[in-house]
Amino acid sequence: MGHVTQINAAKSEAKGKGYDYKPVYKHLKPYFSSADLAVINLEHTLAGEPYSGYPQFSSPDESIFAIKDAGFNIIATANNHSLDRGKQGLERTISVLDSMELKHLGTYKDSSESQSKHPFFVEINGIRIVFLNYTYGTNMLVEEAPNVVNRIDTNQIATDIKRARFASPDFIIAIMHWGIEYENPENAEQRELAKFLAWRGVNLIIGGHPHVVQPFDKIHVPHNDSVPVIYSLGNFVSNQRDRYTNGGIVFEVNLKKDGKTEITDYGYMPFWVYKFSKNSSNVYRLLPECKRTAYPCKEYKMKDEDRKAMELFFADTKRILKNVPVISPNLQ
């Protein structure tokens, strides 16, 4: 996300030289940078000044500089804030991502670009992966011609999956912006759509939008083994501070190709968004659970109330994802 307080924090971190978002990710950068592919949902536009937060987000370009520096290399842009600054915002966001040579999917300047770039293919270590990205809506805003936003339309999705499978991919991943905000259980619509995707050949389903972590499940289909679905990853970084909204998870999947491509293992790493005062300004850090009892908590001399909020988030997340292994990488 890109709330006003985050923009102000980045300005404070830069000490008069623009905006600096890099410190937000410093404790997780070694983890993201070590991945073959690291994917993130960009839920603000790069529409330029004037910068703004909720309800129509536009953040400085430095926000995406930091995301790339942290190790992310694929950006999903189809979400309910894709059109926050209209045609200019959608197109400038794409132009900035292109200028940084960041792969992206979900929104397009025109139908020609959509046809050539969606479904999105990437090959890594000999494994050919397709990414699909859709949103339930765009806050009642409608894209101006010729812009395209991938919306959740089962007829279109079925067509896209057929096109993808015609190119013989090894693995298909759907990134879905869906569900009800602030509700921990997934709803019936999410479950039905997940089944729809799995039965048509999607191998992994990753969800977002509710701003809270939602459960994990496996969908069993005869021709596709079992398809993992994580209904919502929660918040990556935002200014939301209520219970359940003040953190999120990274969901990790390892693939192996030996004749057919299979998931060898998967798991999640929870992290908490730490907001604190530094030099009379609020700043943010993502704190992974695996380091909560030592550094960086000691580094920041965390207050008891913050530590309790962090521990509650981790406990809540473990309860919600009780059937998923927890990943604890060495981030020293």
Steps between C-alpha positions, in 0.01 A plus 500: 500500500599866486333691780592865559687407818717262296577773248592737783714231662693445176558873473633507856731203433646681197613796713415765245601298193168382359348181642664187637292184546793259511534482881147354520620174342851470639432201729332301221718604206738201534203263481332660197829546318581130533184389317494410132171688470352743752152633426319794662160669465544874436196666655579858418559684174815678389302790358742771605431807710296598689558188708205370695383215719155361562264491321686561173864403534796651316848444647844627400695293248749430779245256641558268206877562504500352850284205399745411226796552732338263752508221241156500338495437127132447408232759579126426497298816427138383468325607820227736618741796496625452143296798376547733797646769272313397186659451161806711578567310820464157343723585204769678701517208744566264210757737348694523828503121540617461139773759547631297794482175300260351753267231370135574571151376423136585561458845338587612148510817295294343220355174373802432281727507806250285689493239224877483473577500874210307654519219596846590628777243445835477674758222484734440793738206548338320210147532647248690289251679726183689409364777724140621487378805695141620549302737723137495612469871416655846506296689761225577245746678271496401132811490284517740207559358154731350400619401853441145626463373857472125550171443682362183652281371218480121487445492124810711439703310757407167339612638163827626649574163661436323169740740326758439770471121486526507120857630549585193716605666827641294785309687770217757520460750786191717548528819708148596606382829651176387665309447822356727769721752677590425865331158507732218607296211356486480123151519354303263279572705188875466553468124553293453185735710291801309637334172395428649158868590456630166626269293282616690192868441557635765740766346728523764775262775614617804698245748635498852630274800578343420841795666686504206742646150475246242388520119510689256281339206324566236237259438218503141377437453130554176303727640228695749711591323825422747782509874440618719793301818560585770751192722507672816626858592593391793718678836481858521378563854617232755584398743774216277618553425870195305614525137607554266202578792260841599639697225327499231236675195363736401225385176338789296361474217249785285372463332160688211345483383141572135439286400206206685655522808719397453862494697823765343723413707806332820608461714809455852627700760689300746711616856554369796693494864388680695771410869508701714736632851551844597374628856504147624578353319198324167458691233306434136409690169509390151404598265783502125424381267774821297493689793656240628745681399820836654412618746241327705360276543807802586716625737231182704521446469877142404428234607747306231685173603334657460155653164589161376623330615180766325294476176699121508470525531122738203482274292725190589299677413175615160629144424604360596160772308311525203738532260207797677332871465592673814627824603328776643719791602274826625640487873435817601687 
